[in-house]
Amino acid sequence: MSDRSRQPHANEPHSGGVGGRLNWLRAGVLGANDGIVSTAGLVVGVAGATTDLEAILFAGLAGVVAGALSMAGGEYVSVSTQRDTERSLLRLERHELRTMPEEEERELAQLYEAKGLSPRLAADVARELTEKDPLQAHAEVELGIDPGQLTSPWQAAWASLIAFTVGALLPLLAILLFPPAVRVPATGGAVVIALAITGLVSARLGQAPPLPAAARNVGVGALTMLITYAVGFLSGTVLG
């Protein structure tokens, strides 16, 4: 038996970088799934209306560029707002620690009491943590924030942009490479496989059950393609 397998809870994430990894994972998986699903829906919808390869290509490229920039911009704005809030809360906590340290230590002890520690032990824990790093101790317990692991808007933006683009290229290439007779079903099959893989990977990295994640991804993608193809087909029939 290996040393790792003998360690208790060896597979549980205890490192301080878990928050950063989950931030990358959230942005990356969301971007990849959105790239696959939205681009597949777009090109399949256009393919339902016309067999013109240039029309499908231009629509797909426009969707990839617009979608990637939209995802990156949305992530940047969203995470920037979250980071601003975290910084504001930390500034307030620094001020309180500087101006009322005894009250803050008592508050920290009360929070540990609420978690189940005895009053004496809670007071000892609060005192020792405050002596070591008061901001770290108070931020984690009171605010749920690690001052050294604040969310990064640029990290989330780049992860979303790259993941969206990579995900979007699969349905775009699939619909361009296959002949018209099998174009839509072949693209649908490629998309289903890709969504199943991203669902399994995200579940694996997030240590969640794999089958529900894969089923959700595949279900949403398949429904999107069915609806957009039907809309494109009906539009092409009416306008054609």
C-alpha positions as a Python dict, from the first residue, in 0.01 Angstrom:
ca = {
    (1, 'M'): (0, 0, 0),
    (2, 'S'): (140, 342, -99),
    (3, 'D'): (198, 627, 147),
    (4, 'R'): (-75, 829, -23),
    (5, 'S'): (-333, 551, 10),
    (6, 'R'): (-252, 518, 383),
    (7, 'Q'): (-317, 886, 445),
    (8, 'P'): (-669, 966, 576),
    (9, 'H'): (-887, 1154, 328),
    (10, 'A'): (-606, 1140, 71),
    (11, 'N'): (-835, 1247, -211),
    (12, 'E'): (-984, 1548, -36),
    (13, 'P'): (-856, 1893, -136),
    (14, 'H'): (-688, 2056, 164),
    (15, 'S'): (-446, 2291, -9),
    (16, 'G'): (-490, 2664, -17),
    (17, 'G'): (-507, 2666, -395),
    (18, 'V'): (-844, 2492, -417),
    (19, 'G'): (-1029, 2822, -459),
    (20, 'G'): (-809, 2923, -750),
    (21, 'R'): (-846, 2584, -915),
    (22, 'L'): (-1223, 2595, -882),
    (23, 'N'): (-1226, 2945, -1030),
    (24, 'W'): (-1037, 2820, -1336),
    (25, 'L'): (-1256, 2512, -1354),
    (26, 'R'): (-1581, 2707, -1336),
    (27, 'A'): (-1478, 2956, -1604),
    (28, 'G'): (-1315, 2693, -1826),
    (29, 'V'): (-1594, 2437, -1817),
    (30, 'L'): (-1863, 2703, -1859),
    (31, 'G'): (-1674, 2850, -2154),
    (32, 'A'): (-1615, 2517, -2325),
    (33, 'N'): (-1974, 2401, -2280),
    (34, 'D'): (-2112, 2733, -2402),
    (35, 'G'): (-1878, 2726, -2701),
    (36, 'I'): (-1986, 2376, -2798),
    (37, 'V'): (-2358, 2424, -2740),
    (38, 'S'): (-2406, 2775, -2878),
    (39, 'T'): (-2192, 2719, -3189),
    (40, 'A'): (-2351, 2379, -3253),
    (41, 'G'): (-2696, 2532, -3222),
    (42, 'L'): (-2601, 2814, -3458),
    (43, 'V'): (-2444, 2608, -3734),
    (44, 'V'): (-2704, 2332, -3713),
    (45, 'G'): (-2979, 2593, -3730),
    (46, 'V'): (-2824, 2751, -4039),
    (47, 'A'): (-2768, 2405, -4189),
    (48, 'G'): (-3137, 2335, -4138),
    (49, 'A'): (-3221, 2636, -4354),
    (50, 'T'): (-2955, 2604, -4625),
    (51, 'T'): (-2680, 2377, -4757),
    (52, 'D'): (-2467, 2675, -4861),
    (53, 'L'): (-2130, 2603, -4698),
    (54, 'E'): (-2017, 2966, -4708),
    (55, 'A'): (-2327, 3080, -4521),
    (56, 'I'): (-2270, 2815, -4256),
    (57, 'L'): (-1900, 2907, -4229),
    (58, 'F'): (-1958, 3281, -4193),
    (59, 'A'): (-2236, 3232, -3941),
    (60, 'G'): (-2020, 2992, -3741),
    (61, 'L'): (-1716, 3220, -3739),
    (62, 'A'): (-1924, 3519, -3635),
    (63, 'G'): (-2074, 3314, -3356),
    (64, 'V'): (-1732, 3197, -3234),
    (65, 'V'): (-1586, 3549, -3223),
    (66, 'A'): (-1892, 3710, -3066),
    (67, 'G'): (-1941, 3429, -2817),
    (68, 'A'): (-1577, 3416, -2706),
    (69, 'L'): (-1560, 3793, -2651),
    (70, 'S'): (-1896, 3794, -2476),
    (71, 'M'): (-1794, 3513, -2241),
    (72, 'A'): (-1458, 3674, -2163),
    (73, 'G'): (-1614, 4016, -2105),
    (74, 'G'): (-1891, 3876, -1891),
    (75, 'E'): (-1648, 3681, -1674),
    (76, 'Y'): (-1419, 3982, -1636),
    (77, 'V'): (-1700, 4213, -1527),
    (78, 'S'): (-1857, 3955, -1297),
    (79, 'V'): (-1537, 3851, -1123),
    (80, 'S'): (-1413, 4211, -1103),
    (81, 'T'): (-1728, 4300, -911),
    (82, 'Q'): (-1672, 4006, -679),
    (83, 'R'): (-1308, 4105, -625),
    (84, 'D'): (-1405, 4469, -553),
    (85, 'T'): (-1650, 4345, -291),
    (86, 'E'): (-1386, 4121, -133),
    (87, 'R'): (-1135, 4407, -119),
    (88, 'S'): (-1392, 4640, 36),
    (89, 'L'): (-1475, 4386, 306),
    (90, 'L'): (-1106, 4332, 380),
    (91, 'R'): (-1045, 4706, 412),
    (92, 'L'): (-1327, 4728, 664),
    (93, 'E'): (-1189, 4431, 855),
    (94, 'R'): (-841, 4588, 869),
    (95, 'H'): (-991, 4907, 1006),
    (96, 'E'): (-1183, 4720, 1274),
    (97, 'L'): (-878, 4519, 1375),
    (98, 'R'): (-676, 4838, 1402),
    (99, 'T'): (-932, 5041, 1596),
    (100, 'M'): (-1103, 4776, 1812),
    (101, 'P'): (-875, 4471, 1839),
    (102, 'E'): (-1020, 4341, 2167),
    (103, 'E'): (-1378, 4351, 2039),
    (104, 'E'): (-1270, 4174, 1722),
    (105, 'E'): (-1097, 3899, 1916),
    (106, 'R'): (-1408, 3846, 2128),
    (107, 'E'): (-1617, 3834, 1809),
    (108, 'L'): (-1384, 3571, 1663),
    (109, 'A'): (-1413, 3363, 1981),
    (110, 'Q'): (-1793, 3385, 1962),
    (111, 'L'): (-1784, 3262, 1604),
    (112, 'Y'): (-1582, 2959, 1709),
    (113, 'E'): (-1824, 2899, 1994),
    (114, 'A'): (-2105, 2898, 1737),
    (115, 'K'): (-1913, 2629, 1550),
    (116, 'G'): (-1921, 2408, 1859),
    (117, 'L'): (-1607, 2489, 2059),
    (118, 'S'): (-1626, 2543, 2434),
    (119, 'P'): (-1596, 2909, 2544),
    (120, 'R'): (-1249, 2857, 2689),
    (121, 'L'): (-1114, 2672, 2387),
    (122, 'A'): (-1276, 2921, 2150),
    (123, 'A'): (-1106, 3207, 2335),
    (124, 'D'): (-769, 3030, 2319),
    (125, 'V'): (-806, 2958, 1946),
    (126, 'A'): (-910, 3317, 1873),
    (127, 'R'): (-617, 3455, 2071),
    (128, 'E'): (-356, 3231, 1906),
    (129, 'L'): (-485, 3292, 1554),
    (130, 'T'): (-504, 3665, 1615),
    (131, 'E'): (-145, 3670, 1737),
    (132, 'K'): (-31, 3485, 1425),
    (133, 'D'): (-227, 3666, 1151),
    (134, 'P'): (-538, 3857, 1263),
    (135, 'L'): (-660, 3951, 916),
    (136, 'Q'): (-629, 3595, 786),
    (137, 'A'): (-809, 3454, 1089),
    (138, 'H'): (-1096, 3702, 1084),
    (139, 'A'): (-1139, 3708, 705),
    (140, 'E'): (-1170, 3332, 675),
    (141, 'V'): (-1414, 3285, 963),
    (142, 'E'): (-1620, 3605, 936),
    (143, 'L'): (-1617, 3665, 561),
    (144, 'G'): (-1526, 3333, 403),
    (145, 'I'): (-1239, 3505, 220),
    (146, 'D'): (-874, 3406, 195),
    (147, 'P'): (-681, 3736, 157),
    (148, 'G'): (-406, 3556, -33),
    (149, 'Q'): (-642, 3383, -277),
    (150, 'L'): (-868, 3659, -410),
    (151, 'T'): (-1053, 3580, -730),
    (152, 'S'): (-877, 3693, -1050),
    (153, 'P'): (-1093, 3857, -1321),
    (154, 'W'): (-823, 3823, -1587),
    (155, 'Q'): (-775, 3458, -1506),
    (156, 'A'): (-1147, 3392, -1541),
    (157, 'A'): (-1170, 3601, -1860),
    (158, 'W'): (-883, 3426, -2039),
    (159, 'A'): (-1001, 3084, -1925),
    (160, 'S'): (-1348, 3153, -2065),
    (161, 'L'): (-1221, 3300, -2393),
    (162, 'I'): (-982, 3013, -2466),
    (163, 'A'): (-1222, 2743, -2351),
    (164, 'F'): (-1511, 2888, -2553),
    (165, 'T'): (-1298, 2908, -2867),
    (166, 'V'): (-1166, 2554, -2833),
    (167, 'G'): (-1514, 2419, -2764),
    (168, 'A'): (-1670, 2614, -3051),
    (169, 'L'): (-1420, 2486, -3307),
    (170, 'L'): (-1545, 2128, -3276),
    (171, 'P'): (-1901, 2175, -3409),
    (172, 'L'): (-1777, 2430, -3663),
    (173, 'L'): (-1518, 2193, -3808),
    (174, 'A'): (-1756, 1898, -3792),
    (175, 'I'): (-2028, 2069, -3993),
    (176, 'L'): (-1777, 2192, -4251),
    (177, 'L'): (-1593, 1864, -4302),
    (178, 'F'): (-1886, 1627, -4351),
    (179, 'P'): (-2088, 1608, -4674),
    (180, 'P'): (-2439, 1762, -4679),
    (181, 'A'): (-2620, 1429, -4651),
    (182, 'V'): (-2470, 1349, -4308),
    (183, 'R'): (-2366, 1699, -4201),
    (184, 'V'): (-2621, 1753, -3926),
    (185, 'P'): (-2628, 1405, -3767),
    (186, 'A'): (-2247, 1381, -3776),
    (187, 'T'): (-2216, 1719, -3608),
    (188, 'G'): (-2474, 1616, -3352),
    (189, 'G'): (-2281, 1298, -3274),
    (190, 'A'): (-1952, 1488, -3235),
    (191, 'V'): (-2118, 1740, -3007),
    (192, 'V'): (-2275, 1471, -2788),
    (193, 'I'): (-1936, 1301, -2745),
    (194, 'A'): (-1764, 1632, -2668),
    (195, 'L'): (-2025, 1733, -2411),
    (196, 'A'): (-2005, 1394, -2244),
    (197, 'I'): (-1627, 1434, -2215),
    (198, 'T'): (-1643, 1786, -2072),
    (199, 'G'): (-1905, 1672, -1824),
    (200, 'L'): (-1689, 1380, -1711),
    (201, 'V'): (-1376, 1595, -1689),
    (202, 'S'): (-1547, 1869, -1490),
    (203, 'A'): (-1695, 1613, -1251),
    (204, 'R'): (-1356, 1447, -1210),
    (205, 'L'): (-1174, 1772, -1135),
    (206, 'G'): (-1451, 1891, -905),
    (207, 'Q'): (-1476, 1548, -737),
    (208, 'A'): (-1847, 1521, -818),
    (209, 'P'): (-2051, 1227, -953),
    (210, 'P'): (-1961, 1193, -1325),
    (211, 'L'): (-2280, 1054, -1478),
    (212, 'P'): (-2519, 1335, -1375),
    (213, 'A'): (-2273, 1598, -1502),
    (214, 'A'): (-2232, 1424, -1838),
    (215, 'A'): (-2608, 1366, -1870),
    (216, 'R'): (-2683, 1734, -1804),
    (217, 'N'): (-2431, 1847, -2064),
    (218, 'V'): (-2554, 1606, -2330),
    (219, 'G'): (-2922, 1678, -2260),
    (220, 'V'): (-2883, 2055, -2288),
    (221, 'G'): (-2675, 2028, -2605),
    (222, 'A'): (-2907, 1783, -2777),
    (223, 'L'): (-3215, 1990, -2694),
    (224, 'T'): (-3047, 2306, -2822),
    (225, 'M'): (-2956, 2145, -3154),
    (226, 'L'): (-3302, 1995, -3202),
    (227, 'I'): (-3474, 2329, -3144),
    (228, 'T'): (-3238, 2537, -3358),
    (229, 'Y'): (-3245, 2283, -3640),
    (230, 'A'): (-3625, 2285, -3636),
    (231, 'V'): (-3629, 2666, -3644),
    (232, 'G'): (-3379, 2672, -3930),
    (233, 'F'): (-3560, 2404, -4124),
    (234, 'L'): (-3898, 2578, -4092),
    (235, 'S'): (-3745, 2913, -4181),
    (236, 'G'): (-3575, 2767, -4485),
    (237, 'T'): (-3898, 2599, -4593),
    (238, 'V'): (-4103, 2916, -4558),
    (239, 'L'): (-3847, 3154, -4710),
    (240, 'G'): (-3724, 2910, -4970),
}
